[in-house]
Amino acid sequence: MHLRSHRGFLWTLSTPKLFLEKALWSFVTGFVGEVPVFLAKPQTYMNLSGESTGPLAAYYKLPLNQVLVFHDDMNLPCGVLRLHDKGGHGSHKGLKSVIYNFRGNREFPRLRIGIGSPPGQMDPKAFLLQKFNVTARQRIDEALQEGIDALKLLLSKGLTESAKRFNKEQKYKHLRVQNLPVS
């Protein structure tokens, strides 16, 4: 699965996983240092991610400020990440579903991974369903590793300091990659 709309999904694939038949999600638990971590991957359609995420957070009684949602973003250059403490859905249907299933609460951290924007007049839906070319795939692979590093930083330093440090590093990455072709 190498479609642009599946970046968050692929990030969780880079970790060991436990699949549950007919579950709305698969998950793995473990530790990063001494911090317990629970990674969940929705098994619903991407646009309906909240149908699994909301009930999962409710079942485990997770405070939303301790839920990190990792998702793709067409408003960021391919391979660029941003860490934020809250926000809207920005017309992202999967994130809209998450917010809806969090009872309208938008105050949860998210890690966005840029997938680039459609070229010219291309339909965004068609763009999301395309496979990445070699260059874009390399950028995404690097960003997935950086996402793991961001999670480690977040767990050790907290959200505010992590976002400040991480986003500063990504800002310069943004300047480096924005003019590089992905085709």
TIZA-196653 format. One record per atom (N, C-alpha, C): z negated, y, x. Coordinates in nm, 3 decimals. Layout:
<atoms>
         z         y         x
         Z         Y         X
...
</atoms>
This chain:
<atoms>
         z         y         x
     0.000    -0.117     0.085
     0.000     0.000     0.000
     0.000     0.124     0.089
     0.114     0.187     0.106
     0.124     0.302     0.194
     0.180     0.423     0.120
     0.147     0.436    -0.006
     0.192     0.551    -0.083
     0.101     0.669    -0.056
     0.155     0.788    -0.069
     0.078     0.909    -0.043
    -0.045     0.918    -0.132
    -0.037     0.869    -0.253
    -0.147     0.885    -0.348
    -0.261     0.786    -0.325
    -0.253     0.706    -0.221
    -0.354     0.603    -0.199
    -0.434     0.623    -0.072
    -0.443     0.745    -0.019
    -0.511     0.768     0.108
    -0.659     0.733     0.101
    -0.730     0.779    -0.001
    -0.872     0.747    -0.012
    -0.893     0.597    -0.023
    -0.804     0.532    -0.095
    -0.809     0.389    -0.112
    -0.794     0.319     0.023
    -0.699     0.365     0.104
    -0.678     0.303     0.234
    -0.795     0.325     0.328
    -0.862     0.439     0.314
    -0.977     0.465     0.400
    -1.083     0.358     0.381
    -1.108     0.318     0.257
    -1.209     0.216     0.233
    -1.160     0.078     0.278
    -1.028     0.061     0.290
    -0.976    -0.067     0.338
    -1.004    -0.087     0.486
    -1.033     0.022     0.557
    -1.060     0.009     0.700
    -1.202    -0.043     0.725
    -1.276    -0.071     0.620
    -1.411    -0.125     0.631
    -1.412    -0.266     0.572
    -1.510    -0.348     0.610
    -1.522    -0.479     0.543
    -1.543    -0.457     0.394
    -1.504    -0.554     0.313
    -1.512    -0.532     0.169
    -1.555    -0.659     0.095
    -1.607    -0.638    -0.023
    -1.644    -0.747    -0.112
    -1.567    -0.725    -0.241
    -1.482    -0.818    -0.277
    -1.406    -0.805    -0.401
    -1.477    -0.878    -0.513
    -1.489    -0.814    -0.624
    -1.548    -0.874    -0.742
    -1.439    -0.891    -0.846
    -1.420    -1.011    -0.896
    -1.317    -1.034    -0.996
    -1.345    -0.952    -1.121
    -1.240    -0.891    -1.171
    -1.242    -0.813    -1.294
    -1.339    -0.695    -1.289
    -1.381    -0.656    -1.171
    -1.469    -0.541    -1.156
    -1.385    -0.414    -1.159
    -1.449    -0.303    -1.190
    -1.382    -0.174    -1.186
    -1.380    -0.118    -1.045
    -1.447    -0.182    -0.952
    -1.454    -0.136    -0.815
    -1.487    -0.253    -0.723
    -1.457    -0.236    -0.598
    -1.507    -0.328    -0.495
    -1.589    -0.243    -0.400
    -1.681    -0.303    -0.333
    -1.770    -0.224    -0.250
    -1.821    -0.304    -0.131
    -1.877    -0.229    -0.038
    -1.943    -0.287     0.078
    -2.066    -0.201     0.104
    -2.173    -0.265     0.146
    -2.294    -0.191     0.183
    -2.322    -0.216     0.329
    -2.393    -0.124     0.389
    -2.427    -0.139     0.529
    -2.504    -0.018     0.577
    -2.503     0.002     0.706
    -2.577     0.113     0.766
    -2.486     0.187     0.863
    -2.503     0.317     0.869
    -2.444     0.399     0.974
    -2.565     0.454     1.049
    -2.590     0.398     1.166
    -2.716     0.426     1.234
    -2.826     0.363     1.151
    -2.918     0.444     1.104
    -3.027     0.394     1.021
    -3.011     0.435     0.875
    -2.899     0.496     0.842
    -2.876     0.544     0.707
    -2.802     0.439     0.625
    -2.860     0.396     0.511
    -2.788     0.300     0.427
    -2.666     0.366     0.363
    -2.554     0.292     0.361
    -2.428     0.344     0.306
    -2.371     0.242     0.209
    -2.315     0.294     0.102
    -2.252     0.214    -0.002
    -2.112     0.270    -0.020
    -2.009     0.196     0.020
    -1.870     0.240     0.003
    -1.809     0.166    -0.115
    -1.753     0.241    -0.208
    -1.692     0.179    -0.326
    -1.547     0.222    -0.335
    -1.464     0.130    -0.378
    -1.321     0.154    -0.393
    -1.284     0.123    -0.538
    -1.238     0.225    -0.612
    -1.200     0.200    -0.752
    -1.091     0.094    -0.764
    -1.101     0.013    -0.864
    -0.999    -0.087    -0.893
    -0.918    -0.048    -1.016
    -0.937     0.074    -1.062
    -0.860     0.127    -1.174
    -0.735     0.193    -1.119
    -0.647     0.240    -1.208
    -0.536     0.323    -1.163
    -0.594     0.446    -1.097
    -0.525     0.500    -0.997
    -0.575     0.616    -0.923
    -0.609     0.732    -1.016
    -0.526     0.756    -1.116
    -0.550     0.869    -1.207
    -0.671     0.847    -1.296
    -0.725     0.726    -1.298
    -0.842     0.694    -1.381
    -0.962     0.656    -1.294
    -0.966     0.705    -1.173
    -1.072     0.669    -1.078
    -1.212     0.694    -1.133
    -1.227     0.795    -1.215
    -1.358     0.827    -1.272
    -1.412     0.718    -1.362
    -1.323     0.637    -1.421
    -1.368     0.530    -1.509
    -1.447     0.424    -1.434
    -1.429     0.417    -1.304
    -1.511     0.326    -1.224
    -1.619     0.403    -1.149
    -1.586     0.520    -1.100
    -1.680     0.599    -1.020
    -1.800     0.647    -1.099
    -1.775     0.700    -1.219
    -1.884     0.751    -1.302
    -1.987     0.644    -1.337
    -1.945     0.532    -1.395
    -2.041     0.425    -1.427
    -2.112     0.368    -1.305
    -2.042     0.362    -1.192
    -2.104     0.311    -1.070
    -2.218     0.403    -1.025
    -2.192     0.533    -1.022
    -2.297     0.628    -0.983
    -2.413     0.623    -1.081
    -2.383     0.609    -1.209
    -2.489     0.602    -1.310
    -2.570     0.473    -1.295
    -2.502     0.361    -1.275
    -2.571     0.233    -1.262
    -2.669     0.233    -1.146
    -2.627     0.288    -1.033
    -2.713     0.291    -0.915
    -2.800     0.416    -0.909
    -2.793     0.497    -1.013
    -2.874     0.620    -1.023
    -2.860     0.707    -0.899
    -2.733     0.725    -0.858
    -2.705     0.805    -0.739
    -2.699     0.953    -0.775
    -2.775     1.036    -0.707
    -2.760     1.180    -0.726
    -2.620     1.219    -0.678
    -2.550     1.301    -0.754
    -2.412     1.332    -0.719
    -2.398     1.404    -0.586
    -2.504     1.471    -0.540
    -2.494     1.534    -0.409
    -2.498     1.431    -0.296
    -2.520     1.303    -0.332
    -2.516     1.196    -0.233
    -2.394     1.106    -0.250
    -2.301     1.149    -0.335
    -2.175     1.077    -0.356
    -2.066     1.156    -0.286
    -1.996     1.095    -0.193
    -1.883     1.159    -0.125
    -1.755     1.099    -0.181
    -1.673     1.182    -0.243
    -1.545     1.136    -0.297
    -1.436     1.169    -0.195
    -1.361     1.070    -0.156
    -1.253     1.085    -0.058
    -1.122     1.077    -0.134
    -1.039     1.181    -0.125
    -0.914     1.182    -0.202
    -0.802     1.254    -0.130
    -0.680     1.226    -0.173
    -0.561     1.290    -0.117
    -0.547     1.432    -0.171
    -0.470     1.514    -0.098
    -0.449     1.652    -0.140
    -0.312     1.700    -0.092
    -0.226     1.734    -0.188
    -0.093     1.784    -0.155
    -0.096     1.928    -0.103
    -0.209     1.996    -0.116
    -0.218     2.134    -0.069
    -0.257     2.145     0.078
    -0.278     2.032     0.143
    -0.309     2.031     0.285
    -0.194     1.964     0.361
    -0.166     2.010     0.483
    -0.064     1.944     0.563
    -0.101     1.797     0.588
    -0.002     1.717     0.607
    -0.021     1.574     0.626
    -0.116     1.547     0.743
    -0.224     1.475     0.715
    -0.319     1.434     0.817
    -0.434     1.530     0.841
    -0.437     1.642     0.773
    -0.546     1.738     0.789
    -0.655     1.707     0.686
    -0.781     1.713     0.730
    -0.895     1.683     0.644
    -0.977     1.809     0.617
    -1.044     1.811     0.502
    -1.139     1.917     0.470
    -1.260     1.854     0.401
    -1.378     1.900     0.439
    -1.503     1.853     0.381
    -1.564     1.968     0.302
    -1.592     1.946     0.174
    -1.648     2.050     0.087
    -1.766     1.995     0.008
    -1.856     2.084    -0.030
    -1.975     2.042    -0.104
    -1.952     2.033    -0.254
    -1.849     2.099    -0.305
    -1.821     2.097    -0.449
    -1.684     2.158    -0.472
    -1.642     2.162    -0.597
    -1.515     2.225    -0.629
    -1.457     2.170    -0.757
    -1.340     2.218    -0.790
    -1.270     2.173    -0.909
    -1.179     2.056    -0.877
    -1.089     2.029    -0.971
    -0.998     1.915    -0.949
    -0.863     1.960    -0.896
    -0.830     2.089    -0.905
    -0.705     2.138    -0.850
    -0.583     2.064    -0.899
    -0.581     2.023    -1.023
    -0.474     1.948    -1.090
    -0.458     1.806    -1.036
    -0.555     1.757    -0.959
    -0.554     1.619    -0.911
    -0.609     1.532    -1.024
    -0.525     1.447    -1.080
    -0.564     1.370    -1.199
    -0.678     1.272    -1.172
    -0.679     1.210    -1.056
    -0.789     1.118    -1.022
    -0.921     1.192    -1.010
    -0.918     1.307    -0.947
    -1.039     1.388    -0.932
    -1.083     1.445    -1.066
    -0.987     1.480    -1.149
    -1.018     1.527    -1.285
    -1.092     1.418    -1.362
    -1.048     1.294    -1.346
    -1.113     1.180    -1.411
    -1.255     1.160    -1.358
    -1.273     1.179    -1.227
    -1.406     1.165    -1.168
    -1.499     1.272    -1.226
    -1.454     1.396    -1.229
    -1.536     1.505    -1.284
    -1.571     1.477    -1.429
    -1.474     1.434    -1.506
    -1.497     1.403    -1.648
    -1.606     1.295    -1.661
    -1.596     1.191    -1.579
    -1.692     1.080    -1.586
    -1.824     1.110    -1.517
    -1.832     1.219    -1.445
    -1.959     1.271    -1.394
    -2.014     1.373    -1.492
    -1.970     1.363    -1.617
    -2.013     1.451    -1.727
    -1.985     1.598    -1.700
    -1.870     1.623    -1.638
    -1.829     1.760    -1.611
    -1.889     1.820    -1.486
    -1.974     1.747    -1.418
    -2.039     1.800    -1.297
    -1.938     1.801    -1.182
    -1.921     1.918    -1.121
    -1.829     1.935    -1.008
    -1.903     1.947    -0.875
    -2.033     1.933    -0.880
    -2.116     1.956    -0.762
    -2.142     1.826    -0.688
    -2.038     1.772    -0.632
    -2.048     1.655    -0.546
    -1.956     1.677    -0.427
    -1.997     1.629    -0.310
    -1.914     1.649    -0.191
    -1.786     1.569    -0.198
    -1.686     1.623    -0.133
    -1.558     1.553    -0.126
    -1.494     1.574     0.010
    -1.423     1.473     0.053
    -1.346     1.478     0.177
    -1.200     1.464     0.137
    -1.125     1.570     0.160
    -0.985     1.574     0.121
    -0.897     1.539     0.241
    -0.795     1.459     0.218
    -0.699     1.427     0.324
    -0.562     1.477     0.281
    -0.504     1.561     0.365
    -0.374     1.617     0.335
    -0.264     1.514     0.342
    -0.177     1.518     0.244
    -0.060     1.430     0.242
     0.069     1.512     0.246
     0.054     1.644     0.259
     0.171     1.731     0.260
     0.219     1.759     0.119
     0.314     1.849     0.108
     0.366     1.885    -0.024
     0.511     1.840    -0.035
     0.558     1.825    -0.159
     0.696     1.780    -0.179
     0.794     1.880    -0.119
     0.899     1.829    -0.055
     0.999     1.920     0.001
     1.086     1.980    -0.110
     1.124     2.104    -0.091
     1.216     2.169    -0.184
     1.171     2.162    -0.328
     1.258     2.118    -0.414
     1.232     2.109    -0.557
     1.193     1.967    -0.601
     1.154     1.884    -0.509
     1.121     1.744    -0.540
     1.005     1.737    -0.640
     1.017     1.647    -0.733
     0.912     1.623    -0.832
     0.787     1.570    -0.761
     0.671     1.634    -0.783
     0.548     1.588    -0.717
     0.516     1.442    -0.746
     0.545     1.394    -0.867
     0.517     1.253    -0.898
     0.601     1.161    -0.810
     0.726     1.195    -0.791
     0.813     1.113    -0.705
     0.763     1.119    -0.561
     0.720     1.235    -0.517
     0.667     1.252    -0.382
     0.545     1.163    -0.360
     0.454     1.160    -0.457
     0.332     1.079    -0.445
     0.361     0.930    -0.434
     0.471     0.887    -0.490
     0.503     0.744    -0.491
     0.588     0.701    -0.372
     0.622     0.795    -0.286
     0.699     0.763    -0.166
     0.610     0.699    -0.060
     0.673     0.617     0.024
     0.602     0.566     0.141
     0.610     0.672     0.251
     0.513     0.669     0.341
     0.513     0.760     0.455
     0.616     0.714     0.558
     0.677     0.810     0.626
     0.761     0.774     0.739
     0.670     0.749     0.860
     0.726     0.714     0.973
     0.647     0.676     1.091
     0.556     0.790     1.137
     0.610     0.911     1.146
     0.531     1.025     1.194
     0.415     1.053     1.100
     0.443     1.059     0.971
     0.337     1.086     0.872
     0.233     0.975     0.875
     0.277     0.852     0.888
     0.184     0.739     0.891
     0.090     0.749     1.012
     0.142     0.792     1.126
     0.058     0.810     1.244
    -0.047     0.918     1.220
    -0.006     1.027     1.158
    -0.100     1.135     1.126
    -0.208     1.087     1.031
    -0.168     1.008     0.931
    -0.265     0.956     0.835
    -0.361     0.860     0.903
    -0.311     0.774     0.987
    -0.398     0.680     1.059
    -0.502     0.753     1.143
    -0.459     0.858     1.212
    -0.553     0.939     1.291
    -0.655     1.006     1.199
    -0.609     1.057     1.087
    -0.699     1.125     0.992
    -0.800     1.027     0.933
    -0.760     0.904     0.909
    -0.854     0.805     0.855
    -0.968     0.782     0.954
    -0.935     0.775     1.082
    -1.041     0.760     1.184
    -1.128     0.884     1.186
    -1.067     1.001     1.176
    -1.144     1.126     1.172
    -1.234     1.130     1.048
    -1.188     1.069     0.938
    -1.269     1.062     0.816
    -1.395     0.980     0.839
    -1.383     0.873     0.915
    -1.499     0.792     0.949
    -1.594     0.874     1.036
    -1.537     0.949     1.130
    -1.620     1.036     1.214
    -1.689     1.143     1.130
    -1.619     1.196     1.030
    -1.679     1.297     0.942
    -1.795     1.238     0.863
    -1.779     1.115     0.817
    -1.888     1.048     0.745
    -2.009     1.031     0.835
    -1.988     0.990     0.958
    -2.100     0.975     1.053
    -2.169     1.109     1.078
    -2.090     1.213     1.095
    -2.145     1.347     1.116
    -2.224     1.392     0.994
    -2.168     1.369     0.877
    -2.233     1.405     0.751
    -2.369     1.336     0.739
    -2.375     1.210     0.771
    -2.500     1.135     0.759
    -2.604     1.177     0.862
    -2.559     1.223     0.977
    -2.655     1.262     1.081
    -2.696     1.408     1.073
    -2.605     1.497     1.032
    -2.633     1.640     1.037
    -2.646     1.706     0.900
    -2.612     1.634     0.793
    -2.616     1.695     0.661
    -2.485     1.763     0.628
    -2.467     1.796     0.501
    -2.338     1.846     0.453
    -2.303     1.985     0.506
    -2.395     2.078     0.500
    -2.363     2.215     0.537
    -2.318     2.225     0.683
    -2.397     2.172     0.774
    -2.362     2.178     0.916
    -2.236     2.096     0.945
    -2.225     1.979     0.883
    -2.109     1.893     0.906
    -1.981     1.960     0.860
    -1.983     2.018     0.741
    -1.864     2.083     0.687
    -1.822     2.199     0.776
    -1.919     2.277     0.820
    -1.889     2.392     0.905
    -1.822     2.346     1.035
    -1.882     2.249     1.101
    -1.829     2.199     1.228
    -1.696     2.126     1.209
    -1.693     2.037     1.113
    -1.574     1.954     1.091
    -1.455     2.038     1.047
    -1.475     2.129     0.952
    -1.364     2.210     0.901
    -1.310     2.305     1.008
    -1.397     2.349     1.098
    -1.351     2.435     1.209
    -1.255     2.356     1.297
    -1.291     2.232     1.329
    -1.203     2.147     1.409
    -1.072     2.121     1.336
    -1.079     2.096     1.206
    -0.960     2.067     1.128
    -0.872     2.191     1.112
    -0.934     2.310     1.112
    -0.857     2.434     1.102
    -0.757     2.442     1.216
    -0.803     2.413     1.335
    -0.714     2.419     1.450
    -0.611     2.307     1.445
    -0.650     2.193     1.393
    -0.554     2.084     1.375
    -0.447     2.129     1.278
    -0.487     2.197     1.172
    -0.394     2.249     1.073
    -0.290     2.338     1.140
    -0.332     2.423     1.229
    -0.239     2.512     1.298
    -0.144     2.434     1.388
    -0.192     2.323     1.444
    -0.107     2.242     1.532
    -0.004     2.163     1.454
    -0.041     2.109     1.338
     0.050     2.016     1.269
     0.134     2.081     1.160
     0.101     2.203     1.117
     0.172     2.258     1.003
     0.322     2.276     1.028
     0.363     2.297     1.151
     0.504     2.319     1.179
     0.576     2.196     1.235
     0.501     2.087     1.251
     0.563     1.965     1.301
     0.629     1.889     1.186
     0.750     1.842     1.205
     0.818     1.769     1.095
     0.753     1.635     1.070
     0.755     1.592     0.944
     0.702     1.460     0.908
     0.815     1.367     0.865
     0.937     1.407     0.880
     1.049     1.318     0.842
     1.124     1.269     0.962
</atoms>
